[in-house]
């Protein structure tokens, strides 16, 4: 990678993590995270698991599709060859 691209990546990641840290501080930290009811925690945990499972399935499909060649572009016959076949 070029040094400029690495610098932009580092600055971008620092900005994202800085924003996340600011948001956590403004919320008052993680102290209130598990004081909710067990139903709320179960719903949040189930949502995280479902998103993770969906991500895994879609990435698996993408890799299998690429490995089997389904992602290759369609190659049409040249125009001269197509005209010769239509005349038969």
For each residue, the residues with C-beta under 8 A, 3 or more apart:
1: 5 6 9
2: 5 6
3: 6 7
4: 7 8
5: 1 2 8 9
6: 1 2 3 9 10
7: 3 4 10 11
8: 4 5 11 12
9: 1 5 6 12 13
10: 6 7 13 14
11: 7 8 14 15
12: 8 9 15 16
13: 9 10 16 17
14: 10 11 17 18
15: 11 12 18 19
16: 12 13 19 20
17: 13 14 20 21
18: 14 15 21 22
19: 15 16 22 23
20: 16 17 23 24
21: 17 18 24 25
22: 18 19 25 26
23: 19 20 26 27
24: 20 21 27 29 30
25: 21 22 28 29
26: 22 23
27: 23 24 32
28: 25 31 32
29: 24 25 32
30: 24 33
31: 28 35
32: 27 28 29 35 36
33: 30 36
34: 41
35: 31 32
36: 32 33 40 41
37: 40 41
38: 41 42
39: 42 43
40: 36 37 43 44
41: 34 36 37 38 44 45
42: 38 39 45 46
43: 39 40 46 47
44: 40 41 47 48
45: 41 42 48 49
46: 42 43 49 50
47: 43 44 50 51
48: 44 45 51 52
49: 45 46 52 53
50: 46 47 53 54
51: 47 48 54 55
52: 48 49 55 56
53: 49 50 56 57
54: 50 51 57 58
55: 51 52 58 59
56: 52 53 59 60
57: 53 54 60 61
58: 54 55 61 62
59: 55 56 62 63
60: 56 57 63 64
61: 57 58 64 65
62: 58 59 65 66
63: 59 60 66 67
64: 60 61 67 68
65: 61 62 68 70 71
66: 62 63 69 70 71
67: 63 64
68: 64 65
69: 66 72
70: 65 66
71: 65 66
72: 69
73:
74:
75:
76: 82
77: 81 82 85
78: 81 82
79: 82 83
80: 83 84
81: 77 78 84 85
82: 76 77 78 79 85 86
83: 79 80 86 87
84: 80 81 87 88
85: 77 81 82 88
86: 82 83
87: 83 84
88: 84 85
